[in-house]
Amino acid sequence: MKNSVNKSILANCALLFTAMLWGGGFVAGKMSLTGAAPMAVLAWRFTTAAILCLIIFRRRILAASKDTAVKACGIGLLQIASLSLQLTGLQYTTSAKQSFLCTAYVALVPFLSWAILGKRPKTTAFAAGILALAGIGFISLNGAGGINIGDVLSLCFSVGFGIQIVLVGKFVSADTDGIALTFYQLLAGGLAAAAVCMVTGTPLAVRGTEAMAGIAYLIIGNTLLAFTLQNVAQKYTKDSLAALLLSFESVFGFIFSVLYYHEVLSVRLIAGCAMCFAAVLLSVL
């Protein structure tokens, strides 16, 4: 019993650390864009993380079924499309704002599941959705009533990532190897991003130490380490608690953005972020 409790505590700490790594990814993403195009960043991030994953977990990956590989590739393509919207949006908005706008997917998932799978959300989901919408309005709408294109793209990412979560729950069975799934997901996403770069003539070169540091963090911290920790730790804790701990990604992202970029905080922005985070809490509790 004591061993089980210790594993649960360690798993919860690992998930909170994962949220911190993901939160740092908003700043790292902004850094990477100082010397590379969005698709180039994704190509480097996913292909390199896939290679490292293969080196570490080669036996498990090679033993995976063809069904796992096919499903993972589909998920990876959807993910790369969503992340391209996120990184492009990050060129036009701040990392502090985006850290909360992107986390809106938590409140959107019940409604996306309703649309795709026909599962009606619980009553609290409607309240969370309204709260998230109000928070998004506070964050995105300026005094003239306009909305930044970067904020719109960030919200589009939330929808795409929410759809990805719903499809993972529908198509991936309980006995699917999470590590193998992660590898093929990363590989498909990385190759797709590289292909887009070659077709469009987007250079893969990365210029400047800040951009290199940002991409290095995205590869090791935000992708390989965070995904592995999540896959392992979620086996030893409740899904609702895992979602709650991982949702702190938005809080860490906000804090790191303010500390690194010294962004000016308005009462409106803080209120909007608080509403979005409250919507996340309401959705997962």
C-alpha positions in Angstrom: 0.0 0.0 0.0 2.8 2.4 1.0 4.7 1.6 -2.2 1.5 2.4 -4.3 1.1 5.7 -2.5 4.8 6.6 -3.1 4.4 5.8 -6.8 1.3 8.0 -7.0 3.1 10.9 -5.3 6.1 10.6 -7.7 3.7 10.3 -10.7 1.9 13.5 -9.6 5.2 15.4 -9.2 6.3 14.1 -12.6 3.1 15.4 -14.2 3.5 18.8 -12.6 7.1 18.9 -13.8 5.8 18.0 -17.3 3.4 21.0 -17.1 6.3 23.2 -16.2 8.3 21.9 -19.2 5.3 22.6 -21.5 4.9 26.0 -20.0 8.5 26.8 -20.9 7.7 25.8 -24.4 5.8 29.0 -25.1 8.9 31.0 -24.4 11.1 28.6 -26.3 8.8 28.7 -29.2 9.0 32.5 -29.3 12.8 32.2 -29.1 13.0 29.7 -32.0 11.1 32.0 -34.3 13.8 34.7 -34.0 15.9 32.7 -36.5 13.7 30.0 -38.2 10.4 29.7 -39.9 7.5 27.9 -38.1 7.6 24.8 -40.3 11.4 24.6 -40.0 11.1 24.7 -36.2 8.6 21.9 -36.3 10.7 19.8 -38.7 13.8 20.1 -36.4 11.8 19.5 -33.3 9.9 16.4 -34.3 12.4 14.6 -36.5 15.2 15.0 -33.9 12.9 14.0 -31.0 11.9 10.9 -33.1 15.5 9.9 -33.7 16.3 10.3 -30.0 13.2 8.3 -29.1 14.2 5.5 -31.5 17.7 5.3 -30.0 16.4 5.0 -26.4 13.3 2.8 -27.0 14.4 0.9 -30.2 13.1 -2.6 -29.0 9.7 -1.4 -28.0 9.2 0.6 -31.1 10.2 -2.2 -33.5 7.9 -4.6 -31.6 4.9 -2.3 -32.1 2.0 -3.4 -34.3 1.3 -1.9 -37.8 -2.1 -0.7 -36.4 -0.3 1.4 -33.8 2.0 2.9 -36.4 -0.9 3.9 -38.8 -3.0 5.5 -36.0 0.1 7.3 -34.6 1.0 8.7 -38.1 -2.6 10.1 -38.5 -2.4 11.7 -35.1 1.0 13.1 -35.9 -0.2 14.8 -39.1 -3.1 16.4 -37.3 -0.8 17.5 -34.5 1.7 19.1 -36.9 -1.1 21.0 -38.6 -2.3 22.3 -35.3 1.2 23.3 -34.1 1.9 25.1 -37.3 -1.1 27.4 -36.4 0.3 27.8 -32.9 3.8 28.8 -34.0 2.5 31.1 -36.8 0.2 32.7 -34.2 3.1 33.2 -31.9 4.6 35.6 -34.4 1.7 38.0 -33.9 0.9 37.6 -30.2 2.7 37.3 -26.9 3.7 34.0 -25.3 1.9 35.0 -22.1 -1.4 35.4 -23.9 -1.0 32.3 -26.0 -0.2 30.2 -22.9 -3.8 30.6 -21.8 -5.5 30.8 -25.2 -4.0 27.5 -26.3 -5.1 25.8 -23.1 -8.7 26.5 -23.9 -8.8 23.1 -25.6 -9.5 21.6 -22.1 -12.8 23.4 -22.0 -13.5 22.7 -25.7 -12.9 18.9 -25.6 -16.4 18.0 -24.2 -18.1 20.0 -27.0 -15.8 18.5 -29.7 -16.5 15.0 -28.3 -20.2 15.9 -28.6 -19.9 16.9 -32.2 -17.7 14.0 -33.2 -18.8 11.1 -31.0 -22.3 12.2 -30.0 -21.4 12.3 -26.3 -23.4 15.1 -24.7 -21.2 17.1 -22.2 -22.1 17.4 -18.5 -23.7 20.6 -17.3 -20.5 21.8 -15.8 -18.9 21.7 -19.3 -21.3 24.4 -20.5 -20.4 26.6 -17.5 -16.7 26.0 -18.2 -17.2 26.8 -21.9 -18.9 30.2 -21.1 -16.2 31.0 -18.6 -13.4 30.2 -21.1 -15.2 32.3 -23.8 -15.3 35.3 -21.4 -11.7 34.8 -20.5 -10.7 34.6 -24.2 -12.6 37.8 -24.8 -10.8 39.6 -22.0 -7.4 38.4 -23.3 -7.9 39.0 -27.0 -10.2 41.9 -27.5 -8.6 45.3 -27.3 -10.2 48.6 -26.5 -11.4 49.1 -30.1 -13.1 45.7 -30.1 -10.6 44.1 -32.5 -8.9 40.8 -32.2 -5.3 39.9 -33.0 -4.7 37.4 -35.9 -2.2 35.7 -33.6 -4.9 35.2 -31.0 -7.3 33.7 -33.7 -4.6 31.2 -34.8 -3.9 30.3 -31.2 -7.6 29.5 -30.7 -7.6 27.5 -34.0 -4.8 25.4 -32.5 -6.9 24.8 -29.4 -9.7 23.4 -31.7 -7.2 21.2 -33.7 -5.5 19.9 -30.5 -8.9 19.2 -28.9 -10.0 17.1 -32.0 -6.7 15.2 -31.7 -7.5 14.3 -28.0 -10.9 13.1 -29.0 -9.6 11.0 -31.8 -6.9 9.5 -29.6 -9.5 8.4 -27.1 -11.6 6.9 -29.9 -8.9 5.1 -32.0 -6.2 4.1 -29.5 -6.9 1.0 -27.4 -5.8 0.4 -23.8 -3.0 -2.0 -24.8 -1.4 0.4 -27.3 2.3 1.0 -26.4 2.5 4.7 -25.5 6.2 4.9 -26.4 5.8 3.4 -29.8 2.8 5.7 -30.4 4.8 8.7 -29.5 7.7 7.7 -31.8 5.5 7.3 -34.9 3.5 10.4 -34.0 6.8 12.4 -33.8 8.2 10.8 -37.0 5.1 11.5 -39.1 4.9 15.1 -37.9 8.6 15.8 -38.5 8.7 14.3 -42.0 5.5 16.2 -42.9 7.0 19.5 -41.7 10.2 18.8 -43.6 8.2 18.0 -46.7 6.3 21.3 -46.5 9.6 23.2 -46.1 11.0 21.5 -49.2 7.9 22.1 -51.3 7.5 25.7 -50.3 11.2 26.5 -50.5 11.3 27.3 -46.7 14.9 27.2 -45.5 15.7 24.7 -42.7 18.7 26.7 -41.5 18.5 28.1 -38.0 20.1 31.5 -37.4 21.2 32.8 -34.1 22.0 31.3 -30.7 18.6 32.3 -29.2 16.7 30.4 -31.9 19.0 27.4 -31.5 18.5 27.4 -27.8 14.8 27.6 -28.2 14.7 24.7 -30.7 17.0 22.6 -28.4 14.6 23.1 -25.5 11.6 22.2 -27.7 13.3 19.0 -28.8 14.6 17.7 -25.4 12.4 19.3 -22.8 9.1 20.1 -24.4 8.9 17.0 -26.6 11.1 14.0 -25.7 11.3 14.4 -21.9 7.8 15.8 -21.4 6.0 13.2 -23.6 7.9 10.3 -21.9 7.2 11.6 -18.4 3.5 11.9 -19.3 3.2 8.4 -20.8 4.9 6.8 -17.8 3.3 8.9 -15.0 -0.3 8.7 -16.1 -0.3 4.9 -15.3 0.0 5.7 -11.6 -2.6 8.5 -11.1 -6.2 9.3 -11.8 -7.0 10.8 -15.2 -8.9 13.8 -13.6 -5.9 14.6 -11.4 -3.5 14.2 -14.3 -5.5 16.6 -16.4 -5.6 19.1 -13.6 -1.8 19.0 -13.0 -1.0 19.2 -16.7 -3.3 22.2 -17.1 -0.9 24.2 -15.0 1.1 24.5 -18.2 -0.8 27.7 -18.8 0.2 29.1 -15.5 3.9 28.2 -15.9 3.8 29.6 -19.5 2.4 32.9 -18.2 5.0 33.2 -15.4 8.0 32.3 -17.7 6.8 34.7 -20.3 6.6 37.6 -17.9 10.0 36.8 -16.4 11.8 36.4 -19.7 10.1 39.0 -21.9 9.1 41.4 -19.1 5.7 41.7 -20.6 3.4 44.5 -19.4 0.5 43.1 -17.4 -2.9 44.8 -17.5 -5.8 44.1 -15.2 -7.8 43.0 -18.3 -5.1 40.4 -19.3 -4.8 39.1 -15.7 -8.6 38.8 -15.4 -8.9 37.0 -18.7 -6.1 34.5 -17.8 -7.8 33.8 -14.5 -11.1 33.1 -16.2 -9.5 30.7 -18.7 -7.6 28.9 -15.9 -10.8 28.7 -13.8 -12.6 27.2 -16.9 -9.9 24.6 -17.1 -10.2 23.7 -13.4 -14.0 23.5 -13.7 -13.6 21.1 -16.7 -11.3 18.7 -15.1 -12.5 18.6 -11.4 
